[in-house]
Amino acid sequence: MSIVASLSSLAPEHTTTPLTLLAKSELEPWLLQQPAAKAWLDASHYSGSGTTLIPQADGRGYQALYVCESLDEPFACGDLSASLPATDYVLTEVASAERLLNIAFGWGVGAYRFTRYKENTKPQARLLLDDDTLVDKANQHIDAITLVRDLVNTPAQDMMPAQLSEVTRALATEFGARFEEVVGDDLLTHNYPMIHAVGRASVHSPRLLDLRWGQPEAPRITLVGKGVCFDSGGLNLKPGNYMRQMKKDMGGAAHVLGLARLIMASNLNINLRVLIPAVENAVSGNAFRPGDVLPTRKGLTVEIDNTDAEGRLVLCDALAEAESEQPELIIDFATLTGACRVALGTELPGFFCNNRRVALALAEAGEAAAEPVWQLPLHKPYFEFMKSDIADLVNGAASPYGGAITAALYLEAFIDTTPWVHFDIMAWNLRKLPGRPVGGEAMGVRAVYQYLSDCYS
């Protein structure tokens, strides 16, 4: 049962509960028109914010009231599916389509539960709307966020490269897209040596996942997602506390799949390609080593300083392939550096971009979607730290500072002239917020979709 549903699908006699949603600035004018409600709220010492139930005048049932700072914030209603009694609600106040979409989106993503391993059958409140088109649009966004969260939350035992391939194949089947993959030693045959090198130590074969959708004459957009399904750190083994949540190191792959779902569901005028290098960075006798010099798809050689800087290695082969088709735009998502978390915290997505026009438009789209994204500089002088004495590049900077920047500069070496955006994300909520439980999270997906929708609807 969808947590956001259409009134038109219900029988006429279906019982619903009226719900009034107000911003704080709207409460006093509303109360002037509702003397009985005002009397009840005064008697019950309602604080003027949050949820409360108001008995109906005839004593048969109640109406619900929720007051918050602003209903134009996408997660403003994120706790209502859990905080209200579990029944069906209809809105009493007329709202704009934009506000309704925010209400429905927040309600739906706030109802998220990860139940693969632990059942949760506690009933939840459901929102019913009388606009079928808006319900469909809201659920497209909710489904995209749900997909990202589910993939990131799934432990590595059930989300290795083969399972990530199955998810991508199923998504392609659902939307009539084309799916191909290059697996195991075939990566060497097809010239993806870095993806093979990083993933060869695992019993789970590395692979490159490749999804294509859309009309050939539409603008080409390519998404690339880091798919490190578990990161032990390789021979530069991570300490246990740093390894604990490394199931989320395929968060970049989850993000591009969620974004692809939203693009395809809303039928944007895009010739879409999604590339995911999917590997496990494991330890065995054939693991790549610090000091090794490895080739890349582009032909550049890379000296390995640290095997725990593996995300940029698998991404560089995928980016080189993305660049070979010269699309209008390449966007990659990756849980790449702790340095970006230090700079921006865990909840603000950082991005790098080689095109000023795209960067400005993307930042504006993030503001419009109420999902701010923050541009960091591709400061070219720092590229000196990525040079090697015996190879074209090194995968770990000589300086401990500016780690997010040096990682982005490494990736930029595999981009020629195509406009390119690189997102360095956390993909995980460390604290519970309205509509955002602790665990896997989509970060930057709505901002990028807003940008693409503005350009290609």
MOHU-V32336 format. One line per field, one symbol per residue. burial: b if it has 16 or more other ideal C-beta (glycine too) atoms within 10 Angstrom, else e. Layout:
burial=???
This chain:
burial=ebbbbbbeeeeeeeeebbbbbbeeeebeebbeebeebbebbeeeebeeeebbebeeeeeeebbbbbbbeebebbbbbbbbbeebeebbbebeeeeeeebbbbbbbbbbbbbbebeeeeeeeeebbbbbbebeebbebbbbbbbbbbbbbbbbbbebeebbbebbbebbbebbeebebebebbeeeebeeebbbbbbbbbbbbebbbbbbbbbbbeeeebbbbbbbbbbbbbbbbbbeeeeeeeebbbbbbbbbbbbbbbbbbbbbbebebbbbbbbbbbbbbeeeebbeeeeebbbbbebebbbbebbbbbbbbbbbbbbbbbeeebbbbbbbbbbbebbbebbebbbbbbbbbeeebbebbbebbeebbbebebbebeeebbebbebeebbbbbbbeeeebbbbbbbbbbbbbbeebbbbbbbbbbbbeeeebbbbebbbbbbbbbbbbbbbebbe
